Structure formats: C-alpha cells, structure tokens
Amino acid sequence: MQDIESVTLQAELWSVAEELADAARASILPHFRQGHLKADNKEQGGFDPVTIADKASEQAMRDILNKRRPQDAILGEEFGKSAGTSGLTWVLDPIDGTRGFISGTPTWGVLISLNDADGPRLGIIDQPYIGERFCGGFGRSEVIGPHGTANMQVRGTTDLQDAVLFSTFPEVGSQDERRAFEAVSEQVKLTRFGCDCYAYGLLAAGHIDLVIEASLNAYDIAAPIAVIQAAGGIVTDWKGDPAHDGGRTLAAATPELHAKALKILQHCLS
C-alpha cells in the first residue's frame, strides 16, 4: 500500500488524473453532435446506450494508466475491473450521461476518481464541450472553465424551503424511490432534472444545494463524492452510510440540509 498522504505522490496523482481528463476530451469531442454517431443498447428490456466515444474515452485513459500507474487497479464502466498491487483504484466513467451525449446536450461529463480502501480521495468532473473541469481532493477544490480558475465552496443553505434540488428522476429508480424523491421535492424552492454528473459539479461550485439519485453504479458517484466533499459538502446513501459503491445517493451542501432531506427519504421508505 502506497502512502497516499505523501505530497509528492499526491502531485503525481493529480498530474495523472488531469492527463486522463485531457485524453478523454480529445477522444470524445470529434464524435459529439456528429450526424454519423450511432449508439448501441447495453440493456435488454430498456435503453442503456453506449457509443464509440464512450469506448474510445475509456481506452485512452486506460492506456495512460497502464504506462504511468501500472500498479493501480482500474474500474471502468465499459471495460470492467483490472487488478492492481498498490491498494489504489482509478474509477472511470468515460461518458456519464450518454443519453444526453447522443441528444446533443452539454451536461454529460467524464468522471475520474482515485479510491483507496476508505473511498474516493481525488475526483474530476470534466465537461469537454463547455471546457469546464471540477476538481477536488488532497486539499484542492477548484473549477477551471471559461471564466478562468476559481476555488469552489458549497452554499450554506440549511432549510429545504430555500434549496435547489437536481435529479435524473423520474428516468431512474423504482416507484417507491420516486415517491420518496418527490416528497423532498415538494419541500424545496426549485427542482430541476436531467443534468447527470454536471449537477454534482454545480453543487460543489455553490450554485445548487441538493442532488438525489438512485440506481447508481460506483463509477457514477465516486468522482462526485470527492469533488463535493473537497468543497465542504456531504454525500451519503439514503441510510446515511458511505455511498461510494453506488445505489441510492443524497448529496447536500450542508449537514443540516442533508439531515432534513434524509429524514424524509427514510420516512417514505420505512
């Protein structure tokens, strides 16, 4: 197990992470909003699209990791798990929000996380088309984009009536989970839908207050956890436990807001 608290190692890991994000951008952008793009369906009885851009993005990131960090494990959406010896795992979602990608919306993103035994320690949410990158971990919390580079800090919202909530509901989740989400939605100031991973970046950057999701995989949530926690927010599952394995997730700007939303979710599912 490498000493992840080493400043030198942390600098190296950030260098690798940003190289991964740059490579993913270069692999994806030639395919975005192109008429020739085709999507295959990975889900029998439903619709879970995958494109050549998803696969090219993940392969480009894996090629870099195989050269620069061959000792680390990799968990990726498209090519699964590869073993490592360092105790560190790179968790990759080459395009989070492929439905949005094939529809031409600019709210999909590349998710890159570095996890140790305790969960995500470093995360990137990258939106290649906008040119916006949310980074968090090892003392760093910043967004890089069209306005330059700025430090990130979650908002101080503590009451549901003042909160802005984002989700992909009703697209995902069971009917019971949807009803629980709607019970929270009824209490907030504003609810918006369909931003996929971009919503988590907005929360970390202080523009919204809550994200509630269900049916997530580890690669959907690991990077957002690192980014939001670095900005002072909180992410758990609907029991209040760690969420880095996916499932039902609740991200909030403050502990007070998190507790109020969590109480409603738990009550509805009890």
Secondary structure as the mmCIF struct_conf table of DSSP 4:
data_model
#
loop_
_struct_conf.conf_type_id
_struct_conf.id
_struct_conf.beg_label_comp_id
_struct_conf.beg_label_asym_id
_struct_conf.beg_label_seq_id
_struct_conf.end_label_comp_id
_struct_conf.end_label_asym_id
_struct_conf.end_label_seq_id
TURN_TY1_P TURN_TY1_P1 ILE A 4 GLU A 5
HELX_RH_AL_P HELX_RH_AL_P1 VAL A 7 ILE A 28
HELX_RH_3T_P HELX_RH_3T_P1 LEU A 29 HIS A 31
TURN_TY1_P TURN_TY1_P2 PHE A 32 ARG A 33
TURN_TY1_P TURN_TY1_P3 GLY A 35 HIS A 36
STRN STRN1 ALA A 39 ASN A 41
BEND BEND1 GLU A 43 GLU A 43
TURN_TY1_P TURN_TY1_P4 GLN A 44 GLY A 45
BEND BEND2 GLY A 46 GLY A 46
STRN STRN2 PRO A 49 THR A 51
HELX_RH_AL_P HELX_RH_AL_P2 ILE A 52 ARG A 68
TURN_TY1_P TURN_TY1_P5 PRO A 70 GLN A 71
BEND BEND3 ASP A 72 ASP A 72
STRN STRN3 ALA A 73 GLY A 76
TURN_TY1_P TURN_TY1_P6 GLU A 77 PHE A 79
STRN STRN4 GLY A 80 SER A 82
BEND BEND4 THR A 85 GLY A 87
STRN STRN5 THR A 89 ASP A 96
TURN_TY1_P TURN_TY1_P7 GLY A 97 GLY A 97
HELX_RH_AL_P HELX_RH_AL_P3 THR A 98 SER A 103
TURN_TY1_P TURN_TY1_P8 GLY A 104 GLY A 104
TURN_TY1_P TURN_TY1_P9 PRO A 106 THR A 107
STRN STRN6 GLY A 109 ASP A 116
TURN_TY1_P TURN_TY1_P10 ALA A 117 ASP A 118
STRN STRN7 GLY A 119 GLN A 127
TURN_TY1_P TURN_TY1_P11 PRO A 128 GLY A 131
STRN STRN8 GLU A 132 GLY A 137
TURN_TY1_P TURN_TY1_P12 PHE A 138 GLY A 139
STRN STRN9 ARG A 140 GLY A 145
TURN_TY1_P TURN_TY1_P13 PRO A 146 HIS A 147
STRN STRN10 GLY A 148 ASN A 151
HELX_RH_3T_P HELX_RH_3T_P2 LEU A 160 ASP A 162
STRN STRN11 VAL A 164 SER A 167
TURN_TY1_P TURN_TY1_P14 PHE A 169 PRO A 170
BEND BEND5 GLU A 171 GLY A 173
HELX_RH_AL_P HELX_RH_AL_P4 GLN A 175 SER A 185
TURN_TY1_P TURN_TY1_P15 GLU A 186 GLN A 187
BEND BEND6 VAL A 188 LYS A 189
STRN STRN12 LEU A 190 PHE A 193
TURN_TY1_P TURN_TY1_P16 ASP A 196 CYS A 197
HELX_RH_AL_P HELX_RH_AL_P5 TYR A 198 ALA A 204
TURN_TY1_P TURN_TY1_P17 ALA A 205 GLY A 206
BEND BEND7 HIS A 207 HIS A 207
STRN STRN13 LEU A 210 LEU A 216
HELX_RH_AL_P HELX_RH_AL_P6 ALA A 218 ALA A 230
TURN_TY1_P TURN_TY1_P18 ALA A 231 GLY A 232
STRN STRN14 ILE A 234 THR A 236
TURN_TY1_P TURN_TY1_P19 TRP A 238 LYS A 239
BEND BEND8 GLY A 240 ASP A 241
TURN_TY1_P TURN_TY1_P20 HIS A 244 ASP A 245
STRN STRN15 GLY A 247 ALA A 252
BEND BEND9 ALA A 253 THR A 254
HELX_RH_AL_P HELX_RH_AL_P7 PRO A 255 LEU A 269
#
